[in-house]
Amino acid sequence: MAAETARPVPAPRPGPGALPSPSSLPGPGALPGPSSLPGPADALGPADLRRAMGLFASGVTIITGLDDGEPVGFTCQAFASVSLDPPLVLFCAGHDGRSWPRIRKSGRFTVNVLDEEQAGLCARFGSAAGRKFEGLEWEASSLGTPVLPGVLLSVHAEISAVHQAGDHDIVVGLVREASSSGPRRPLVFYRGQFGLDPDAEARAHPMMAPGLWAWADHWG
């Protein structure tokens, strides 16, 4: 009897939901190849980014701190929670701002979340002109940072990390305390104005300009 010739057994085809084999996965720390990364020519321009991000409604906060005993602060739209354990929050501050370097030096800050009746307070701290705390009563938090009157929420934190990202710093804070003055409606910023009605005329302040993503162009 002639001997049979062994034939290779075909590899089984992966079924639905099958995972790729380990050999096909990138190794630890592997990054996409240079050809898959967007270059400067492929990035969205500042004006287009402002228009796009204007469709993202957000709350409005004022970041406050003390510098050699003097209260400082600025209006900030870019604020978010990061982690519950440990309790972390973040905000973003522009490199050309004057208040953020002073708050950074102190190592601690308070996030004052505004309610819908506090657009004037937002304008006061969003302007580069004038003394922001002049004639304004405020209380000191347990960290010594300023808590503004009547705010919806105040979050008190110590700076945990600062990451540079383009023309802004991403500031991560370890939350030590938070307090609320009761349930009220927040101040909302949408398409360069307060409120969610896209057809309403902007409640303009002197620093408001058409086409801006938000006042964050001036904040910090």
C-alpha positions in Angstrom: 0.0 0.0 0.0 1.4 3.4 -0.9 2.1 5.7 2.0 -0.2 8.7 2.3 1.3 12.1 2.0 0.5 14.3 5.0 -1.4 17.4 4.0 -1.2 20.7 6.0 -4.3 21.4 8.1 -5.7 24.9 7.3 -5.9 27.3 10.2 -9.4 27.7 11.6 -11.1 30.9 10.5 -12.0 33.3 13.4 -15.6 33.3 14.3 -17.8 36.3 15.0 -16.3 38.4 17.8 -12.9 36.6 17.7 -9.9 38.6 18.9 -6.8 39.0 16.8 -3.9 36.8 17.5 -1.2 38.2 19.8 1.3 38.3 16.9 -0.9 40.8 15.1 -1.2 43.2 18.0 1.3 46.1 18.5 3.8 45.6 21.3 3.8 47.5 24.6 4.2 51.3 24.0 3.8 50.9 20.2 2.6 54.1 18.5 1.0 54.6 15.1 3.3 55.0 12.2 4.2 58.5 11.1 2.1 58.2 8.0 -1.1 57.8 10.2 -0.5 60.8 12.3 -2.0 64.2 11.2 0.5 66.8 10.3 0.1 70.6 10.7 -1.4 70.8 7.2 -4.1 68.4 8.2 -5.1 70.1 11.5 -8.3 72.1 11.9 -7.6 75.9 11.9 -8.4 78.0 15.0 -11.4 79.8 13.4 -13.0 76.4 12.3 -12.3 75.0 15.8 -14.0 77.9 17.5 -17.1 77.5 15.3 -17.2 73.8 15.9 -16.7 73.9 19.6 -19.2 76.7 20.0 -21.8 73.9 19.6 -20.7 72.4 22.8 -22.7 73.9 25.7 -20.9 74.3 29.0 -21.1 75.8 32.4 -19.0 78.8 33.4 -16.7 79.0 36.4 -14.3 81.4 38.0 -11.0 80.0 39.2 -9.7 81.9 42.3 -6.6 81.8 44.5 -4.4 83.9 46.7 -1.0 85.3 45.7 0.9 86.8 48.7 -2.4 87.5 50.4 -4.0 89.2 47.4 -7.0 87.5 45.8 -6.8 86.7 42.1 -9.1 85.0 39.6 -10.3 84.5 36.1 -13.3 83.2 34.3 -12.9 79.7 32.9 -15.2 77.7 30.7 -12.9 74.6 30.5 -13.6 72.7 33.7 -14.4 69.0 34.3 -14.2 66.2 36.9 -11.5 63.6 36.2 -11.6 61.0 38.9 -13.7 59.9 41.9 -10.9 58.0 43.7 -8.8 59.9 44.2 -11.1 63.0 43.8 -9.6 65.0 40.9 -10.8 67.9 38.8 -9.2 69.8 36.0 -9.4 73.2 34.3 -7.5 74.7 31.4 -5.8 78.1 31.4 -4.2 80.0 28.6 -0.4 80.7 28.6 -1.0 84.4 28.0 -3.2 84.9 31.1 -2.0 86.9 34.1 -4.0 85.3 36.9 -3.1 81.7 36.3 0.7 82.0 37.0 -0.1 83.7 40.3 -2.5 80.9 41.3 0.0 78.3 40.2 2.5 79.8 42.5 0.2 79.3 45.5 -0.4 75.7 44.7 -4.2 75.7 45.5 -7.4 77.1 44.0 -11.2 77.2 44.2 -13.5 76.6 41.3 -16.6 78.8 41.6 -19.5 77.5 39.5 -21.8 80.3 38.5 -25.6 80.3 38.4 -27.8 81.7 35.6 -28.0 85.1 37.3 -24.3 85.7 37.5 -23.4 86.7 34.0 -22.2 90.0 35.4 -19.7 88.2 37.7 -18.5 86.3 34.7 -17.9 89.5 32.8 -16.0 91.1 35.8 -13.5 88.2 36.0 -13.4 87.7 32.2 -12.1 91.2 31.6 -8.4 92.1 31.6 -9.3 95.6 32.7 -10.2 96.7 36.2 -9.7 95.2 39.7 -11.8 92.1 39.8 -12.2 91.9 43.5 -12.8 95.7 44.1 -16.0 96.2 46.1 -16.7 92.4 46.1 -17.3 90.5 49.3 -15.9 87.0 49.4 -15.2 84.4 52.0 -12.1 82.3 52.5 -12.3 78.5 52.0 -10.6 76.0 54.3 -7.6 76.3 52.0 -7.7 80.1 52.3 -8.8 80.5 48.6 -11.6 83.0 47.8 -15.2 81.8 47.6 -17.3 84.2 45.6 -20.8 85.3 46.9 -23.8 83.3 45.8 -22.1 80.8 43.6 -23.9 77.6 42.7 -20.9 75.3 43.8 -17.4 75.8 45.1 -14.7 73.2 44.7 -11.5 73.6 46.7 -8.4 71.8 45.5 -4.6 71.6 45.6 -2.7 71.5 42.4 -1.7 67.9 41.7 -0.2 68.2 38.1 0.1 70.7 35.3 0.4 69.4 31.7 1.2 71.7 28.8 -1.1 71.3 25.8 -0.6 73.7 22.9 -1.3 77.2 24.0 -2.9 76.1 27.3 -2.0 74.4 30.5 -4.2 71.5 31.8 -4.3 71.8 35.5 -5.3 68.8 37.6 -6.3 69.4 41.2 -6.8 67.1 44.2 -10.2 68.1 45.7 -10.1 68.7 49.5 -13.7 70.1 49.9 -16.8 71.0 47.9 -19.9 72.9 49.0 -23.1 74.0 47.3 -25.6 76.8 48.1 -28.6 74.8 46.9 -30.2 73.6 43.7 -30.4 76.4 41.1 -30.0 76.7 37.4 -26.4 77.0 36.2 -25.1 79.7 33.9 -24.7 78.1 30.4 -22.5 79.3 27.6 -23.4 78.2 24.1 -22.4 79.6 20.6 -20.8 82.7 22.0 -23.7 83.7 24.3 -25.5 82.8 27.5 -28.4 80.4 27.4 -29.4 77.6 25.0 -31.6 79.5 22.5 -29.6 79.5 19.2 -31.8 82.2 17.8 -31.6 84.7 20.7 -29.4 87.7 20.4 -26.3 87.5 22.5 -26.4 89.2 25.9 -23.4 91.2 24.9 -20.6 92.5 27.2 -17.8 94.8 26.0 -15.5 91.9 25.5 -17.9 89.8 23.5 -17.0 89.5 19.8 -18.7 87.7 16.9 -17.1 84.5 15.8 -15.3 83.6 19.1 -15.7 80.1 20.4 -16.1 81.5 23.9 -14.6 84.1 26.2 -11.8 81.7 26.8 -9.9 83.5 24.1 -9.3 86.2 26.7 -9.5 84.2 29.9 -6.6 83.2 32.2 
